[in-house]
């Protein structure tokens, strides 16, 4: 059952004017039975020259006397006044500490209760609300903060889950490494045992070979000794016969003995001993040599990664500036305990590349003849900050990280202008699906161009629409109309007007952007601030005041929203970018926009999916000097390029794949296309 407070809120919402989004003042009833403020309807009809219901978008009959001829809704006016009076109970209001006045208003900028005097003096440039309706603003802000905190809680839970998974994975790796060490030990002991058996076998074979050689020589020596003995015996017999004085018959045996003695006397006295016969030892050539590639799957000696340093040779500057494919040269230096250094010659060297999207991949590295290493070609697919680290056997070398800033190519590939393309003064460009939508200030049209660029792809999507800038969200097109001081929300499917964002404090809207939650941000060129609307076109806050300090603005121009739902503002008059966090209602960063040390007026702005920021700008000193200036999300300058730009550059658009950029030039009636990364 609804509470009285909820019922009161529903009644108040039914009395809200669909144009100004405030309670109806002098409400008029249209023939369709919807109602709106008299003054709002008069402005509405003056712009459109006919009466179209701002709520149901149906054309109505307009009396001859104009809006004044429509019937008054006296009952709604009385109820609205009574409920507004009922919303503020002066008995509950406190007195201002500075003035003798009741605190009847709340300053949104300072989040303080103020009296009427404070609101007109110290808080004159701030946005103040009646005390009766301020609770709604506070409640909406608290709801956003609560949603943000819930998101952070969920994010922390996911991080904790990931850390626990990493701990479990690390434990598994640790136990696997222990098992590998034990297996390595067993494998190594087995190899040593096999080698011992092999060495003993080789030693035994060598010993047998030497003994066999020695046995042959011993047999030779024995034969010689026996022959000498037999010869000497025969000689003694002949000598005895001769000494007795008896004649000796020279028989056959005597002749044979004589011949044998003669032969023995001419033969060597000792057999020949082979050279190296006694060199039986453990030869160095038989030492154990461990070959990990053939004998085992583990490394025998550990690589001293803690003593290896990486020296990049490309330049002395860090990070490296890269545009297209590039090789990186480096040296691996091995430091000894005595402080001496030498070039290391190591296998399995790779480089691991981390892209701005969080993805990583390995590229190879090879050793050159001069001892240095060279990576294979690295071709970046995104603009922004990359990180590279050197790995050996898939282990990261300490202090080997190298940053690379990939700059956009900025290559001008063509213009869409002339008779082939029916726009005269393009002011802004957005992408919807595979189409580029171009707003034409001269013709009051929104045109559609197929991204491939053939003439048959050009068509008129909306007519009688005055658009200074645009934004696309969930198949809806938000058009900034400075003549009507409003933002128009159109459906891109049925091309119908869906909603109008308007507020009395909005005087000159210039830029428009929508975040992921559907909140709309509008830059006000005259009031130097950013207004915030919810998805029901209710203004719920603002950011910035006139000034040159951080968080202050002068003539804010186009807007963009990054992946964190932070609003990036082209602060035209201060020649800089400013980043706000609407959820925390806080200022984040200021980025001065310069090119060759010249300050630049900021015009169009867009961010890619990696939150790199692109700005179309012109020099403060020379209006003919134009440039596209690019920064990373943290404000680091990436590059600036101007070739191919035309006079009076305005809105620009980065395609969803971050590969191309389209730039509008009002004065020349041209839409230019640029390549950002190498194909």
C-alpha positions as CSV (number, residue, x, y, z in Angstrom):
1,X,0.0,0.0,0.0
2,X,1.4,3.4,-1.0
3,X,2.4,5.8,1.8
4,X,0.9,9.3,2.0
5,X,4.3,10.7,0.9
6,X,4.3,8.4,-2.2
7,X,0.7,9.5,-3.0
8,X,1.8,13.1,-2.7
9,X,4.7,12.6,-5.0
10,X,2.5,11.0,-7.7
11,X,0.1,13.9,-7.5
12,X,3.0,16.4,-7.9
13,X,4.3,14.4,-10.9
14,X,0.9,14.5,-12.6
15,X,0.9,18.3,-12.3
16,X,4.4,18.8,-13.9
17,X,4.6,20.6,-17.2
18,X,6.2,18.3,-19.9
19,X,8.1,21.3,-21.3
20,X,9.8,23.0,-18.3
21,X,9.5,20.0,-16.0
22,X,8.2,22.3,-13.1
23,X,4.7,22.4,-11.6
24,X,2.4,24.0,-14.1
25,X,1.9,27.8,-13.9
26,X,-1.4,29.0,-15.5
27,X,-2.0,25.5,-16.9
28,X,-3.8,25.3,-20.2
29,X,-5.7,22.2,-21.4
30,X,-5.1,20.9,-24.9
31,X,-7.8,19.1,-26.9
32,X,-6.0,15.8,-26.2
33,X,-6.6,16.5,-22.4
34,X,-2.9,17.0,-21.6
35,X,-1.8,20.2,-20.0
36,X,1.1,22.6,-19.9
37,X,2.2,26.0,-18.8
38,X,0.8,28.9,-20.8
39,X,4.2,30.6,-21.2
40,X,5.8,27.3,-22.2
41,X,3.1,26.5,-24.8
42,X,3.5,30.0,-26.3
43,X,7.3,29.5,-26.7
44,X,6.7,26.0,-28.0
45,X,4.2,27.2,-30.7
46,X,6.5,30.1,-31.6
47,X,9.3,27.8,-32.5
48,X,7.2,25.2,-34.4
49,X,4.5,27.6,-35.9
50,X,1.9,25.0,-34.9
51,X,0.5,23.3,-31.9
52,X,2.0,19.9,-31.2
53,X,1.3,18.3,-27.8
54,X,4.7,18.1,-26.0
55,X,3.5,14.9,-24.3
56,X,1.9,12.8,-26.9
57,X,3.5,14.5,-29.9
58,X,0.1,14.8,-31.8
59,X,-0.8,18.0,-33.7
60,X,-3.7,19.8,-32.1
61,X,-6.1,22.5,-33.3
62,X,-4.9,26.0,-32.3
63,X,-7.6,28.6,-31.5
64,X,-7.6,31.7,-33.6
65,X,-6.6,33.7,-30.5
66,X,-3.6,31.4,-30.0
67,X,-2.6,29.7,-26.8
68,X,-4.7,32.2,-24.7
69,X,-7.8,30.7,-26.3
70,X,-7.2,27.3,-24.8
71,X,-9.2,26.6,-21.7
72,X,-7.6,27.1,-18.2
73,X,-7.3,24.3,-15.8
74,X,-8.3,26.1,-12.6
75,X,-8.5,22.9,-10.5
76,X,-4.9,21.9,-11.4
77,X,-3.6,25.3,-10.7
78,X,-5.2,25.4,-7.3
79,X,-4.1,21.9,-6.4
80,X,-0.5,22.7,-7.5
81,X,-0.4,25.9,-5.4
82,X,-1.8,24.1,-2.4
83,X,0.6,21.2,-2.6
84,X,3.6,23.6,-3.0
85,X,2.5,25.5,0.0
86,X,2.0,22.3,1.9
87,X,5.5,21.1,1.0
88,X,7.3,23.8,3.0
89,X,6.4,24.0,6.7
90,X,8.0,27.1,8.1
91,X,7.7,25.8,11.6
92,X,10.3,23.2,10.6
93,X,12.7,25.8,9.1
94,X,15.7,27.2,11.0
95,X,17.0,30.7,11.0
96,X,20.1,31.8,9.0
97,X,23.2,32.4,11.2
98,X,24.1,35.5,9.1
99,X,20.8,37.1,8.5
100,X,17.5,37.4,10.3
101,X,15.8,35.2,7.7
102,X,14.4,31.6,7.5
103,X,16.5,29.0,5.7
104,X,14.1,28.4,2.8
105,X,16.5,27.2,0.1
106,X,19.3,24.6,-0.4
107,X,22.4,25.4,-2.4
108,X,23.1,22.4,-4.6
109,X,26.7,23.5,-5.3
110,X,27.7,23.8,-1.6
111,X,25.1,21.4,-0.2
112,X,24.1,24.0,2.4
113,X,20.8,25.4,3.6
114,X,20.6,29.1,2.9
115,X,18.2,32.0,3.3
116,X,16.9,34.2,0.5
117,X,19.5,36.8,1.2
118,X,22.4,34.2,1.0
119,X,21.0,32.8,-2.2
120,X,21.0,36.2,-3.9
121,X,24.5,37.3,-2.5
122,X,27.1,34.6,-1.6
123,X,25.4,31.9,-3.6
124,X,24.3,34.0,-6.6
125,X,26.2,31.9,-9.2
126,X,25.2,28.7,-7.6
127,X,22.1,26.5,-8.3
128,X,19.7,26.7,-5.4
129,X,16.4,24.8,-4.8
130,X,13.4,25.4,-2.6
131,X,13.7,23.6,0.7
132,X,10.5,21.7,0.0
133,X,11.9,20.1,-3.1
134,X,15.6,19.8,-2.0
135,X,15.0,16.4,-0.5
136,X,14.4,15.0,-3.9
137,X,17.8,16.2,-5.1
138,X,19.5,14.8,-2.0
139,X,17.6,11.5,-2.4
140,X,18.7,11.2,-6.0
141,X,22.3,12.0,-5.1
142,X,22.2,9.4,-2.3
143,X,20.6,6.8,-4.7
144,X,23.5,7.4,-7.1
145,X,26.1,7.1,-4.4
146,X,24.4,3.9,-3.1
147,X,24.4,2.4,-6.5
148,X,28.0,3.3,-7.0
149,X,29.0,1.7,-3.6
150,X,27.0,-1.4,-4.5
151,X,29.0,-1.6,-7.7
152,X,32.3,-1.2,-5.8
153,X,31.2,-3.8,-3.3
154,X,30.5,-6.2,-6.2
155,X,33.8,-5.3,-7.8
156,X,35.7,-5.9,-4.5
157,X,34.0,-9.3,-4.2
158,X,35.0,-10.2,-7.7
159,X,38.6,-9.1,-7.0
160,X,38.6,-11.2,-3.8
161,X,37.3,-14.2,-5.7
162,X,40.0,-13.7,-8.3
163,X,42.7,-13.4,-5.6
164,X,41.5,-16.6,-4.0
165,X,41.6,-18.3,-7.4
166,X,45.1,-17.0,-7.9
167,X,46.1,-18.3,-4.5
168,X,44.7,-21.7,-5.4
169,X,46.5,-21.6,-8.7
170,X,49.7,-20.6,-7.0
171,X,49.4,-23.5,-4.5
172,X,48.9,-25.9,-7.4
173,X,52.0,-24.5,-9.1
174,X,54.0,-24.8,-5.9
175,X,53.2,-28.4,-5.3
176,X,53.7,-29.2,-9.0
177,X,57.2,-27.6,-8.8
178,X,58.0,-29.7,-5.7
179,X,57.1,-32.8,-7.6
180,X,59.1,-31.7,-10.6
181,X,62.1,-31.2,-8.3
182,X,61.8,-34.6,-6.8
183,X,61.4,-36.1,-10.3
184,X,64.4,-34.2,-11.5
185,X,66.5,-35.5,-8.6
186,X,65.5,-39.1,-9.4
187,X,66.1,-38.6,-13.1
188,X,69.5,-37.0,-12.4
189,X,70.5,-39.9,-10.0
190,X,69.4,-42.4,-12.6
191,X,71.5,-40.6,-15.3
192,X,74.5,-40.5,-13.0
193,X,74.2,-44.2,-12.2
194,X,73.8,-45.0,-15.9
195,X,76.9,-42.9,-16.6
196,X,78.9,-44.7,-13.9
197,X,78.1,-48.0,-15.5
198,X,79.0,-46.7,-18.9
199,X,82.3,-45.3,-17.7
200,X,83.2,-48.6,-15.9
201,X,82.4,-50.6,-19.0
202,X,84.6,-48.3,-21.1
203,X,87.4,-48.6,-18.5
204,X,87.0,-52.4,-18.5
205,X,87.2,-52.5,-22.3
206,X,90.3,-50.3,-22.3
207,X,91.9,-52.5,-19.7
208,X,91.2,-55.7,-21.6
209,X,92.6,-54.1,-24.8
210,X,95.9,-53.2,-23.0
211,X,96.2,-56.6,-21.4
212,X,95.7,-58.3,-24.8
213,X,98.4,-56.2,-26.3
214,X,100.7,-57.0,-23.4
215,X,100.0,-60.8,-23.7
216,X,101.0,-60.8,-27.3
217,X,104.4,-59.1,-26.5
218,X,104.9,-61.5,-23.6
219,X,104.4,-64.5,-25.9
220,X,106.9,-63.0,-28.3
221,X,109.4,-62.6,-25.6
222,X,108.9,-66.2,-24.4
223,X,109.4,-67.6,-27.9
224,X,112.6,-65.6,-28.3
225,X,113.9,-66.8,-24.9
226,X,113.2,-70.5,-25.8
227,X,114.9,-70.2,-29.2
228,X,118.0,-68.6,-27.7
229,X,118.2,-71.4,-25.1
230,X,118.0,-74.1,-27.8
231,X,120.6,-72.3,-29.9
232,X,123.0,-72.0,-27.0
233,X,122.5,-75.7,-26.2
234,X,123.5,-76.7,-29.8
235,X,126.5,-74.4,-29.7
236,X,127.8,-76.0,-26.5
237,X,127.6,-79.4,-28.0
238,X,129.6,-78.4,-31.1
239,X,132.1,-76.6,-28.9
240,X,132.7,-79.7,-26.7
241,X,133.2,-81.9,-29.8
242,X,135.8,-79.6,-31.2
243,X,137.7,-79.2,-28.0
244,X,138.2,-83.0,-27.6
245,X,140.3,-83.1,-30.7
246,X,138.0,-85.5,-32.4
247,X,136.9,-84.7,-35.9
248,X,133.2,-83.5,-36.0
249,X,131.0,-84.6,-38.8
250,X,129.1,-81.7,-40.3
251,X,125.8,-83.5,-40.3
252,X,122.4,-81.9,-41.0
253,X,121.6,-81.2,-37.3
254,X,124.8,-79.3,-36.9
255,X,124.2,-77.2,-39.9
256,X,120.6,-76.4,-38.7
257,X,121.9,-75.4,-35.2
258,X,124.5,-73.1,-36.8
259,X,121.9,-71.4,-39.0
260,X,119.6,-70.9,-36.0
261,X,122.4,-69.3,-33.9
262,X,123.2,-67.0,-36.8
263,X,119.5,-66.0,-37.1
264,X,119.1,-65.3,-33.3
265,X,122.3,-63.2,-33.3
266,X,120.9,-60.9,-35.9
267,X,117.4,-60.6,-34.2
268,X,116.5,-57.8,-31.6
269,X,117.4,-58.7,-28.1
270,X,114.0,-57.5,-26.5
271,X,110.4,-57.4,-27.9
272,X,109.0,-53.9,-28.7
273,X,106.7,-52.3,-26.1
274,X,103.8,-50.3,-27.6
275,X,103.8,-46.5,-27.0
276,X,101.4,-45.4,-24.3
277,X,101.1,-48.9,-23.0
278,X,101.0,-47.7,-19.4
279,X,98.6,-44.7,-19.9
280,X,95.6,-46.4,-18.3
281,X,93.6,-43.5,-16.7
282,X,90.2,-41.7,-16.4
283,X,90.4,-39.5,-19.5
284,X,88.8,-36.0,-19.5
285,X,86.9,-36.9,-22.7
286,X,84.9,-39.4,-20.6
287,X,83.6,-36.8,-18.2
288,X,79.9,-36.5,-17.6
289,X,78.3,-34.0,-20.0
290,X,74.6,-33.3,-19.3
291,X,72.6,-32.5,-22.5
292,X,69.1,-31.2,-21.5
293,X,67.8,-31.3,-25.1
294,X,68.4,-35.0,-25.6
295,X,68.8,-36.7,-22.2
296,X,66.3,-34.8,-19.9
297,X,63.5,-32.3,-19.9
298,X,64.9,-30.1,-17.2
299,X,67.7,-27.6,-17.0
300,X,70.8,-28.8,-15.4
301,X,72.2,-25.4,-14.3
302,X,69.9,-22.7,-13.0
303,X,69.8,-19.4,-15.0
304,X,70.7,-16.5,-12.7
305,X,67.7,-14.3,-13.6
306,X,68.4,-12.1,-10.5
307,X,71.8,-11.2,-12.0
308,X,70.5,-10.3,-15.5
309,X,69.7,-6.7,-16.5
310,X,67.9,-5.5,-19.6
311,X,69.2,-2.5,-21.5
312,X,67.0,-1.1,-24.3
313,X,69.0,0.5,-27.1
314,X,66.3,2.2,-29.1
315,X,66.7,5.6,-27.5
316,X,67.4,7.3,-24.2
317,X,63.8,8.4,-23.8
318,X,61.1,6.4,-22.0
319,X,58.4,5.6,-22.9
320,X,59.0,4.7,-26.5
321,X,57.0,6.6,-29.1
322,X,55.5,4.2,-31.7
323,X,53.1,4.8,-34.6
324,X,53.2,1.7,-36.8
325,X,55.0,-1.7,-36.7
326,X,58.3,-1.5,-34.9
327,X,61.2,-3.7,-33.7
328,X,62.8,-3.1,-30.3
329,X,66.5,-3.8,-29.7
330,X,67.9,-4.6,-26.3
331,X,70.9,-6.2,-24.6
332,X,70.9,-8.9,-21.8
333,X,73.7,-8.1,-19.3
334,X,74.9,-10.8,-16.9
335,X,76.5,-9.4,-13.7
336,X,79.0,-11.5,-11.7
337,X,79.4,-11.4,-7.9
338,X,82.6,-9.3,-8.5
339,X,80.7,-6.7,-10.3
340,X,81.9,-7.6,-13.8
341,X,79.5,-7.7,-16.7
342,X,79.2,-9.6,-19.9
343,X,76.6,-10.0,-22.7
344,X,74.4,-13.0,-21.8
345,X,73.7,-15.6,-24.5
346,X,70.5,-17.2,-23.4
347,X,67.8,-19.3,-25.1
348,X,64.0,-19.0,-25.0
349,X,64.0,-15.1,-24.9
350,X,60.6,-13.5,-25.6
351,X,58.9,-10.2,-25.1
352,X,55.4,-10.0,-23.6
353,X,53.2,-7.1,-24.8
354,X,50.3,-5.7,-22.7
355,X,47.8,-3.6,-24.7
356,X,45.6,-0.7,-23.3
357,X,42.7,-3.2,-23.5
358,X,44.3,-5.5,-20.9
359,X,45.2,-8.2,-23.4
360,X,48.7,-9.6,-23.7
361,X,50.7,-11.6,-26.2
362,X,54.2,-12.9,-26.7
363,X,56.5,-11.9,-29.5
364,X,59.8,-13.6,-30.3
365,X,63.3,-12.2,-29.8
366,X,66.5,-13.4,-31.5
367,X,70.2,-12.9,-30.8
368,X,72.1,-10.9,-33.4
369,X,75.8,-11.2,-34.4
370,X,76.7,-8.2,-32.2
371,X,75.4,-9.9,-29.1
372,X,72.2,-7.8,-28.8
373,X,68.7,-9.1,-29.1
374,X,66.0,-7.9,-31.5
375,X,62.2,-8.5,-31.1
376,X,60.1,-9.5,-34.1
377,X,57.8,-6.8,-35.5
378,X,55.2,-5.4,-33.1
379,X,52.1,-4.0,-34.8
380,X,49.9,-2.1,-32.4
381,X,46.1,-2.5,-32.8
382,X,45.2,0.4,-30.4
383,X,46.2,3.9,-29.6
384,X,47.5,4.5,-26.1
385,X,49.9,3.1,-23.5
386,X,51.4,-0.3,-24.0
387,X,53.7,-2.2,-21.6
388,X,56.4,-4.7,-22.6
389,X,58.5,-7.0,-20.4
390,X,61.3,-9.4,-21.3
391,X,60.9,-13.1,-20.4
392,X,63.3,-16.0,-20.3
393,X,61.8,-19.5,-20.3
394,X,58.5,-17.7,-19.7
395,X,59.9,-16.1,-16.5
396,X,59.8,-12.3,-16.3
397,X,63.2,-10.6,-15.9
398,X,63.1,-8.1,-13.0
399,X,63.1,-4.4,-14.0
400,X,62.7,-5.3,-17.6
401,X,59.4,-3.4,-18.1
402,X,59.3,-0.9,-20.9
403,X,56.4,1.5,-21.7
404,X,55.4,2.4,-25.2
405,X,53.1,5.2,-26.2
406,X,51.3,4.3,-29.5
407,X,50.4,7.5,-31.3
408,X,47.6,7.7,-33.8
409,X,48.6,7.7,-37.4
410,X,46.5,10.7,-38.3
411,X,46.7,9.7,-42.0
412,X,44.2,11.7,-44.1
413,X,42.4,9.2,-46.3
414,X,39.7,11.3,-47.9
415,X,37.0,14.0,-47.7
416,X,33.2,13.8,-48.1
417,X,32.2,17.1,-49.7
418,X,30.8,18.7,-52.9
419,X,27.8,17.7,-54.9
420,X,28.0,14.1,-54.0
421,X,27.2,14.8,-50.3
422,X,24.2,17.0,-49.5
423,X,25.4,18.8,-46.5
424,X,26.5,22.5,-46.4
425,X,27.6,23.2,-42.9
426,X,28.3,20.0,-40.9
427,X,28.8,20.8,-37.2
428,X,29.0,17.4,-35.4
429,X,29.3,13.7,-36.2
430,X,28.3,10.5,-34.2
431,X,28.2,6.8,-35.1
432,X,25.1,4.6,-34.9
433,X,25.6,1.0,-35.8
434,X,27.4,1.1,-39.2
435,X,26.3,4.6,-40.1
436,X,27.8,8.0,-39.5
437,X,25.2,10.7,-38.6
438,X,26.1,14.2,-39.6
439,X,24.3,17.4,-38.4
440,X,23.9,20.2,-40.9
441,X,23.3,23.6,-39.4
442,X,22.6,25.3,-42.7
443,X,19.9,22.9,-43.8
444,X,18.6,21.9,-40.3
445,X,19.0,18.3,-41.1
446,X,20.6,15.1,-39.7
447,X,22.0,13.0,-42.6
448,X,23.1,9.4,-42.5
449,X,26.3,8.1,-44.3
450,X,27.3,4.5,-44.6
451,X,30.8,4.2,-43.2
452,X,32.0,2.6,-46.5
453,X,31.2,5.9,-48.1
454,X,29.3,5.2,-51.4
455,X,26.9,7.9,-52.5
456,X,24.0,5.5,-52.3
457,X,24.5,5.3,-48.5
458,X,23.7,9.0,-48.0
459,X,20.2,9.8,-46.8
460,X,18.3,12.4,-44.8
461,X,17.3,11.0,-41.4
462,X,15.7,14.0,-39.7
463,X,14.5,17.3,-41.2
464,X,13.6,20.7,-39.5
465,X,16.1,19.9,-36.7
466,X,18.6,22.6,-35.6
467,X,21.5,20.6,-34.2
468,X,24.7,22.1,-32.8
469,X,25.9,18.8,-31.3
470,X,24.7,15.2,-30.9
471,X,25.0,12.1,-28.7
472,X,23.8,8.5,-29.2
473,X,22.6,6.2,-26.4
474,X,20.5,3.0,-26.7
475,X,19.3,3.7,-30.2
476,X,18.2,7.3,-29.2
477,X,19.7,10.4,-30.7
478,X,20.1,13.4,-28.4
479,X,20.2,16.7,-30.3
480,X,21.4,20.0,-28.8
481,X,19.2,22.8,-30.1
482,X,20.5,26.2,-29.1
483,X,17.6,28.1,-30.8
484,X,15.0,26.3,-28.6
485,X,17.4,26.2,-25.6
486,X,16.6,22.5,-25.2
487,X,17.8,19.0,-25.9
488,X,15.6,16.9,-28.1
489,X,15.5,13.1,-27.8
490,X,14.6,11.2,-30.9
491,X,14.1,7.5,-31.6
492,X,16.5,6.3,-34.3
493,X,14.2,3.5,-35.2
494,X,10.8,5.2,-35.8
495,X,12.4,8.7,-36.1
496,X,9.9,10.2,-33.6
497,X,10.4,12.8,-30.9
498,X,10.6,11.0,-27.6
499,X,11.4,13.6,-25.0
500,X,12.5,17.2,-24.5
501,X,15.0,18.3,-21.9
502,X,14.5,22.0,-20.9
503,X,15.1,24.1,-17.8
504,X,14.7,27.8,-17.1
505,X,18.4,28.1,-16.1
506,X,19.5,26.7,-19.5
507,X,20.3,29.7,-21.8
508,X,22.7,28.5,-24.5
509,X,23.3,24.8,-24.8
510,X,26.4,23.9,-26.8
511,X,27.5,20.3,-26.1
512,X,25.6,17.1,-25.1
513,X,26.7,13.7,-23.8
514,X,24.9,10.7,-22.1
515,X,26.5,8.3,-19.6
516,X,25.9,4.5,-19.2
517,X,23.1,5.1,-16.8
518,X,21.1,7.4,-19.1
519,X,22.0,10.7,-17.3
520,X,22.2,13.6,-19.8
521,X,24.9,16.3,-19.5
522,X,24.6,19.7,-21.3
523,X,27.2,22.4,-21.5
524,X,25.8,26.0,-21.1
525,X,28.0,28.4,-23.1
526,X,26.5,31.6,-21.5
527,X,26.2,30.4,-17.8
528,X,29.6,28.6,-17.9
529,X,28.3,25.3,-16.3
530,X,27.3,21.8,-17.0
531,X,23.7,20.8,-16.3
532,X,22.7,17.3,-15.4
533,X,19.3,15.7,-16.2
534,X,18.0,12.3,-15.3
535,X,16.3,9.9,-17.7
536,X,12.9,11.6,-17.2
537,X,14.3,15.0,-18.3
538,X,14.4,16.3,-14.7
539,X,17.3,18.6,-14.0
540,X,19.1,17.1,-10.9
541,X,22.3,19.1,-10.7
542,X,25.1,21.1,-12.3
543,X,28.9,21.5,-12.3
544,X,31.1,24.5,-12.6
545,X,30.9,28.3,-12.4
546,X,32.6,31.0,-14.3
547,X,36.3,31.3,-13.6
548,X,39.9,30.1,-14.4
549,X,40.5,27.9,-11.3
550,X,40.3,24.2,-11.4
551,X,36.6,23.1,-11.7
552,X,35.6,26.5,-13.1
553,X,34.7,27.0,-16.8
554,X,34.6,29.7,-19.4
555,X,32.3,29.0,-22.4
556,X,32.2,25.2,-22.2
557,X,32.0,23.7,-25.6
558,X,31.5,20.0,-26.7
559,X,31.3,17.1,-24.1
560,X,32.3,13.5,-23.9
561,X,31.8,10.7,-21.4
562,X,34.5,8.1,-20.7
563,X,34.2,4.5,-19.6
564,X,34.1,5.5,-15.9
565,X,31.1,7.8,-16.6
566,X,33.4,10.8,-16.0
567,X,32.5,13.9,-18.1
568,X,35.2,15.4,-20.2
569,X,34.6,19.1,-21.0
570,X,36.2,21.2,-23.8
571,X,36.8,24.3,-21.7
572,X,36.9,26.6,-24.7
573,X,37.7,29.9,-23.0
574,X,40.4,28.4,-20.7
575,X,42.2,26.5,-23.5
576,X,42.0,23.2,-21.6
577,X,40.1,20.0,-20.9
578,X,38.4,19.5,-17.6
579,X,37.2,16.1,-16.2
580,X,34.4,15.9,-13.7
581,X,33.1,12.9,-11.7
582,X,29.3,13.5,-11.5
583,X,28.6,10.6,-9.1
584,X,31.1,11.9,-6.5
585,X,30.3,15.6,-7.5
586,X,34.0,16.3,-7.7
587,X,36.6,17.7,-10.0
588,X,39.1,15.1,-11.3
589,X,41.7,16.6,-13.7
590,X,42.7,19.6,-15.8
591,X,44.6,19.0,-19.1
592,X,46.0,22.1,-20.9
593,X,45.6,21.8,-24.6
594,X,48.7,23.0,-26.6
595,X,50.4,22.3,-29.9
596,X,54.0,23.4,-30.4
597,X,53.7,25.4,-27.1
598,X,50.7,27.3,-28.5
599,X,47.5,27.4,-26.4
600,X,44.5,26.1,-28.3
601,X,40.8,26.8,-28.3
602,X,38.9,23.5,-27.7
603,X,36.0,22.7,-30.0
604,X,34.9,19.1,-30.8
605,X,35.8,16.2,-28.4
606,X,35.5,12.5,-28.3
607,X,37.0,9.5,-26.5
608,X,37.8,6.1,-27.8
609,X,37.1,2.8,-26.0
610,X,40.5,3.0,-24.2
611,X,39.5,6.5,-22.9
612,X,42.1,8.3,-25.1
613,X,40.9,11.9,-25.7
614,X,40.7,13.5,-29.1
615,X,40.2,17.3,-29.5
616,X,39.7,19.5,-32.5
617,X,41.3,22.8,-31.8
618,X,42.6,26.1,-33.2
619,X,45.4,28.3,-32.0
620,X,44.7,31.3,-29.8
621,X,47.3,33.3,-31.6
622,X,46.5,32.3,-35.2
623,X,43.0,31.1,-36.0
624,X,44.2,29.5,-39.2
625,X,46.4,27.1,-37.2
626,X,44.3,23.9,-36.7
627,X,45.1,20.6,-35.1
628,X,43.7,17.4,-33.7
629,X,45.4,17.0,-30.3
630,X,45.4,13.6,-28.6
631,X,45.9,12.7,-24.9
632,X,45.8,9.5,-22.9
633,X,43.2,9.1,-20.2
634,X,45.7,10.2,-17.6
635,X,46.5,13.4,-19.5
636,X,49.8,12.3,-21.2
637,X,50.3,14.0,-24.6
638,X,50.2,11.5,-27.4
639,X,50.4,13.5,-30.6
640,X,49.0,16.4,-32.7
641,X,48.4,16.4,-36.4
642,X,46.9,18.9,-38.9
643,X,47.4,17.6,-42.4
644,X,44.0,17.2,-44.1
645,X,42.1,19.5,-41.8
646,X,39.8,22.3,-43.2
647,X,38.8,25.7,-41.9
648,X,36.7,25.9,-38.8
649,X,36.9,22.3,-37.5
650,X,34.1,21.4,-35.2
651,X,32.7,18.1,-34.0
652,X,34.6,14.8,-34.4
653,X,33.8,11.1,-34.0
654,X,36.0,8.1,-33.2
655,X,34.6,4.9,-34.6
656,X,33.7,2.1,-32.2
657,X,36.6,0.0,-33.4
658,X,39.1,2.9,-32.7
659,X,40.4,2.6,-36.3
660,X,39.1,5.8,-37.9
661,X,38.1,9.4,-37.1
662,X,35.7,11.7,-38.8
663,X,36.0,15.5,-38.4
664,X,33.3,18.1,-39.4
665,X,34.3,21.5,-40.8
666,X,31.4,24.0,-40.9
667,X,32.9,26.7,-43.2
668,X,34.2,24.4,-45.9
669,X,31.2,22.0,-45.7
670,X,33.5,19.0,-45.4
671,X,33.6,15.8,-43.5
672,X,37.2,14.4,-43.4
673,X,38.2,10.8,-42.6
674,X,41.5,9.8,-40.9
675,X,43.2,6.5,-40.2
676,X,44.3,6.1,-36.6
677,X,46.0,2.7,-36.6
678,X,47.8,0.6,-39.2
679,X,45.6,-2.0,-40.9
